[in-house]
């Protein structure tokens, strides 16, 4: 029997869209047979900023029991799926800060030869989702990672329309994560687990 795939889902979420997608990915990966660590990037924003936005404060409270990401969560994993809201077409500072702490592990080659994938959200349509996911891929190149996007490998991808990774338009909080996005998350999780498992086993993709 092949070994269980170890997957870390590491994300940053302010008002809850990304945390909802992260949970969907984690649950789908577990159902696909993976051992999953769900981790959040540490918050950098001042408490006053968080409390000034009810949705941000509510998400902070709802996710307080989720452990903060550590370097070991990446080293331990066979595959890592990173998630971030779009910030000016790029990833959030909180997730970037975590990634920037991985220099020692990168220097030792401990981040190479793993499967990596990403997911994102934005307030508006064409609001930077694809550029955010491409920015994440720049990091994966430097890690020496194996990038596994969902592509158009499932018919459902023609509904959500993003081959780079799961993404969602939240309309400044007015559009909650829907079935289309949840399906995209499940497709991505299952594909990452399958590819990582095949690579781990040394078998056919």
N, C-alpha and C positions, 0 to 999 in steps of 0.2 A: 504494500500500500504506500502511495506517495505521501510525503510529509505535508502537513498542513501549511498553507500559505499564511505568513504573518503580514498583516496590513495595518499601517497607521494612517488614520484620517486626521490631518492636522489643519486647523482652520482659524481664521479670525472672523468674528461677526460682531457688529455693533447692535443693530436693531432686530436681528433674529433670522433674517432670510438665509444667510449662509449656515447658521447653526442648524436650521431645519433641514437643509439639503445634506449637511454633514451627517446628521442622524439617519437620514434615508439611505445614504451611501453605506454607512456602517452596518445598518440592519440588513441591507441587501447582500453585503459581502459576507456577513455571518451566515446568512441563509445559503450562500454559495459555498460554505465550508471553511471560510477563512477565520483565523484568530485575529481579532480586531482590537486596536487601541484607538479610542476616540479622544483627541486632545485639542485644546484651544491654545492659541498664542496669548501670551500675557498682555493685559490691557496697559496701554501707555498714556491714555488720555486722563486728564485730571478729573477727579470725582465731580467737580462742579459742572463740567461739560456733560458727563454721563447723566447726572440728575436733571439737567436742563431739558432732556429729551425723554419723555415718558417711555417710548418704545425701547430706547437704549437702556434705561434703568431696569425695565421689566426683563429684558434679555439677560442683563448681567445677573439679576436675581435667579432667573430660570436656569442658568447654566453654571451657577456657582459651585456645583458639585463635580463638574467636569475638570479633570486634572489639567494643569498647564503643561504644554509640550516641553520636552527636554531632549537633548541631543540623542540620548539612548533610544528614544522612540523612533528615530530615523535609522540609527545603526542596527537596531533589533529587527527592523522590518525587511521583508522581501520586496514589498511594494509600499509606496507612500502616495496618497492622494491629498494634495494641498487645496484649500479653498480660501477665497478672499473676495470681499466686495471690491468693486472698481473704485479707485481713487485717481481721478484725472487720467484714466486710461491705463493705470498701473495698479500693482497690488498695494494693499493697505500697509502702512508703516509698521503696524504691530506684527504682521506676518513677516515682513522684510527684516525686522529686527531679530526675530527668531532665526531666520535663515542665515543672517549675518553672524550669528554666534557659532555656526557650524564649521568655521574655518579649521579648527584643530582636527576634526573628524575628516574633513575634506583632504587635508594635508597628508593624512595617513591612508588615504584611499578607501576609507570606510563607507563612503557614500556612492561609490561606483557600482555598476552592474546590477542596480536595482531597477524595478519598474516604477516610473513616476507618471502621474496624471494630475489634472487640475479641474477645478470648477469655480464659477464666479457668479456675481450678480451686479446689476446696475439699476439706477433709478429710472432710466429712460431707455427706449429702444435705440439701438446703435450707440449706446452710452459708454462704450469702451470694453465690453465683455471680451471680445476676441483679442484686443491688444493686451488685456490683463492676462489672459491665458498664454499668449505668446511671450509675454514678459516672464511668466513662470518658466516657460520652456527654456529661456536663456539660462536660467539657473540650472536646469536639468542637464543641459549641454556641458556646463562646467563641472558638474558632479560626475560626468561620465555615465549618466543614467540612460535607461531605455525608456523612451517616451511612448506611452500607450494612450492615444486619444480614442474616443468612441468612434470617430469617423462616421461614415454612413453605412455601418455594418448591420444595422437593424432598421426595419421599415419605420419604426417609430421616430427615427432621427429626422425623417422628412417632415415631421410635425414640429419638433422644436428647432430644427434647422441649424444646429451648431455642431460641426464635426470636431471642434477643438476640445470641447468639454461641456459638461452640464452648465447651463446658465439660466438665469431668471431675471425678468424685468419686474421690479417690485412697485413701480409707480409711486415712489416716496412713501411706501408702506401701505398703499391702497390696494395692491395686488398680491395677496398671499401666495405662497408656493402652491401650485396647482398640480393636477394629475399629469399634465404634460411634462412638467419639470421633474416630478417624482419618477415617472417612467424613464426619463433620460438619466436620472441618477442611478436607477437600478441597472440599466443597460451598461453604463460606464463601470459601475462596481463589479458586475459580473464579468465583463471583459477583462478588467484589470486582474481579477482573481484568476481567471482562466489562463491568461498569458503568463502571469507570474508563476502559476502552478506548473505550466508546461516548461518554462525555463528552469525552474527549480528541479524538476524531475529529469531534465535533459532529454525530453521527448519531443514529439511533433507538436507544432502550434496548431 
